[in-house]
């Protein structure tokens, strides 16, 4: 088995593997990962078996003596295909540890991919982390609707839908990314004194690269945009990457109507609808009001775990 660092010439092979994998996502394609290459010292890895067949990818960057998978992404552990089995994964981890030792890397910060993004069961890495004495160092919660067992909106959200309909709010797909970004920026600054993680130019670039995956849906009252949701769409999941509503939008229930349309119509056949995290950007504390709103749409909790693997100690 061979582990080696990603090179630019690997791009076609990398992207093809991600698209055919059992737990990949367009976030792991190089067109997405490399848009912020200036912020991170990329140290992504490719893993080959003894027959020189590519069996795994690890999107990662290096920070001092740590290999982080990946600081620019919400999650991103080992990407594998349907041929990955438990004994092979244990050997992969042995080789990862050996590679780190040879390159002066003392630890791996590993952000596991949540199960809802798996097209096939893909928790071999979590068990390998356990056997290698990896320590859980962070746990975030995302709020998810399983569309196969969809829960009804709670009364407050249902009333909001009717209020928006009565007010004549119109919802649908939109190409006004600039208008939405301005709304989002205003809302984030007023609420958290923060700006969106992505600049407008970055969002435009990413949407141009992934038009089938990054989509904007908005709600308008008269001719004014009062709410919007930027969706990251993958094989199994429609994820609300950004959510924003103006004061007028909140008053007329615009987000309630917009989510009603997305959940019951646009993405009714998608396996999961993911509202994302509800943690404060600065402190990481859970925002109870925000997660309560998402749960009132029928969402329930899924955890996203991060581990620290000390590569200088033997696993058990």
N, C-alpha and C positions, 0 to 999 in steps of 0.2 A: 504494500500500500504506500502511496506517495501523497504528501501534502505539499503544495507549493503556493506561492503568492500570485495573486491575479496580475496579469499584464494587459495592456490595451488590446493586444492582438487576440485576447481570449473573448472579446466582447460577443461575437456571434455564438460561440459555444456556450457562454454563460447565459445569455438571454434565452437560447433554445432550451436549455436545461430548466430554467425557471418556469417557462411556459408549459413544459411537460411534467413538472414535478407534482408531487402529491400535497405539498404544503406551501407552494410558492404564491407570489402576489406580484402585481406589476410594480409595486414599490421596490422590489428587488432587482428589477431590470436596470441595466446600466444607464439608460436614458433618464431614469428617475434618480438613482443613487448619485450620479456624477454631476447633477445640477449644482450641488453644493460642495464640489470637490475641493474648493479653495478653503473650506472651513475645517476639513478633516484630512488627516494623513491616512489615506486608504491603505488598508492591509487585509483586504479580502483574500479568502483562501479557496482553492479548489482541491478536492480529494479524489484520487484515482485508485482503483483496485489493482491487484497484481496483473490483471489483463489489460491494464492501461485504459480501462473504461471509467468515465467520469461518474462518480456515485454521490457526490455531495458538494455543496457550496456553503461558505460561511461569509455573508456580508459583514465586513468589520473595518474598523480603523484602529490605529495605534495611538495611545495616549501614554506617554512616558513608557513604563514597563508593563502596561496593561493592553490587552487586545479586547476591544469593545465591539460588541455585535448588535447594532451599529449605532453610534451616537446620533446620527442624523435621522434615524427611523424610530417609530414608536415601538417596534418589536423586530425581531429578526435573528433567529437562531439558525441551525443547520437546515438547509433546503435539500430535500432528498426526493427520490422517485419511488415508484411502486416496488422496486427490487430491494429497497432497504429493509433489513431484518435486524432483530435485536443483537445477535452475535456480531454482525458486521458493524453496528453502531458502537459497540464496546471497543472494537479494534480501532474505529475512527477516533474515539476519544484517547486511546493510547497513543496514537500517532499525532494527535493535536498536542498532547502534552510534550511529546518528544520534540515536535517542531518548535514549540514555545521555548523549551530548554535550549535548543540550538540557536535561537534568535534573541536570547536575553529577555524573554517575556515571562514575568513571574505570575501573572494572573489573567484569567479571562472573565470579563464581565459579559454575561450571557443573558440576552432578553429572549425568552422562549416565545414561540409563535402560538397564540391562543388557538384552541382546538377548532373554533368555528371557521378558521381559515384553511382547515385541512379538507382536502377532497377525499382523502383516505385517512384512516388512523395513522398518526405520525408522532406519537409520544415516545419513541425510542430514545430521543435525546434526554428527556426528563428522567428516565430511569438511569441512563448513563451518568447524568449529573449526580443523582443520588448515590450511585455506587462509587463515584469519584469524590464523595464528601464535599460537594459544592454547597455553599451556604446561601440560603435565600436572603437577599439584602433589600429587596423592594417588592411591594405588591400594590398594584393599582387595580381599580375596578372599572369595567366598562358595562354599559347597560344595553342589553340585547333583547330583541324580539325573535323568538323562534317562530317563523311563519307557518310551520306545520301545526303548532299548538298556540295560535295567536290568542292573547287575552284581550278583552274589550277595553276601550278607553274608559277611564273613570269619569264620573259625572262632570267634574270641572272641565276636563278636556272636551267632553262631548258637548257641553254648553258652549265652549269656545268655538267649536266647529259651526254650530248653528248661528252664533253671533257673527262670525265672519261671513257666512253665507248671506245672512240678512243685510250686512253692510255692503254687500256686492264685491267682496274681495275676490280677485281672480288669481289663480295659481297655475303654474306651468313651467316648462323649460325656458331658460333664458340664456342669451349670449352677452348680457351686460355685466361682464365680470368686473369692470372698473367701478360701476355703480354699486355693485354688491360689496366690493372690497372697501369702498369708502364707508358704507353702512357698517360693515363688520369692524372696521378700525375704530369708528366712533363708539360703538357698543363696548368693545373690549377696553378702550381707554376709560370710558365712563365707569365701567364695572370693576376693572382690575388694574387700571393704570398700566396697561400693556398693549402691545401691537400684535397683529397676527404673526405667527412664526414665518409664514411665507410673505414676501413682498408681492405687490401686484405684478411686477415684471416676472417674478419667479412663477406665480400661478399661471400667467399667460403662457409662459414657456412650457410648463408641465402639461397644460391642457392641450397645447398644440402637439406635443409629443404623444399624449395619451387621450385622444378625443373620445375614444370608446369607454374610457374608465373614469374620467374626471368630468362631472356634469353639474351644472348649476340649475337649481329650481328656485323660483321666487314667488312671492305673494305681493300683489299690487292693489292699493286702494285708490280708485280713480286712476291717475297716471303716475302715482308715487309708489316706488318700491318701499315696502314697509317691513319685509322679512325675506329671508333667504336661507337656503341650505346648500352647501357644496358637498356633493356626494362623490366618494371614492368607491367605484364599483369593481368588484373582483368576481371570481367564479361563483363563490358561495355567499358572498356578503355585499350588501349595500351599506357603506359606512358614512355617517354624517360627519365629515371632517371638520366643517365649520358651521355654526348655527348662529343666526343673528336676527333680532327684531328691533325696530325702532320703538319709541314710546307709543306712537300711534298704532304700530303693528301689534304691540302688546294689548292695547286697549280694545282692539277689534278682534282679537283672537286669531291673528293671521297665521301664526305658527301652528296652531291647532288644525286649521284647515289644510295647511301645506303638508303636515305630517299625515293627516288623514288620506290625502291624495297619494303620497309616496308609499305608505304602508299598505293601503287597501287597493291601489290601482297600479301605480308605476312599478313597484317592486313586490307585488303580491306573490309572484312565483319565485322570488329569490329566497334561498333557504333561511338567511338571517338578515335582519335589519339592525344595525349597530349604531347606537347614539354616541359612541365614544366615551371618553372619560369625563368625570365630574370633579376633578381635583383642582385646587387653586394653583395657578401657574407658579407663584413664588414659593409658597410653603409646602405644597403637595397635600395639604389637608383636604379632606372630603367636603365638598360643598353640598350640604344637605338639601338646601332649596333646589339646587339644580338637578340632583339625582332624583329627588322626589317628583319633579316635573316629568322627567323621562320615564319614571316608573308608572306615572299616571297614564302614559300612552300604552302601557302593557309591557314595558321592558323589565328585565330582571338581570341580576348580577352575573358577570363572568370575570374572573380574575386574570390579570396579566402579571407574570412573575419574572423577576430578574435575579440571577444567581452570580455569586463570585466563586470561581474555581481557582484554587491555588495550584499552579502547575509545578511547583517545586516540591510538593508532597505527593507521596504515592497514594493512589486510590485504593479502596479496600475491595 
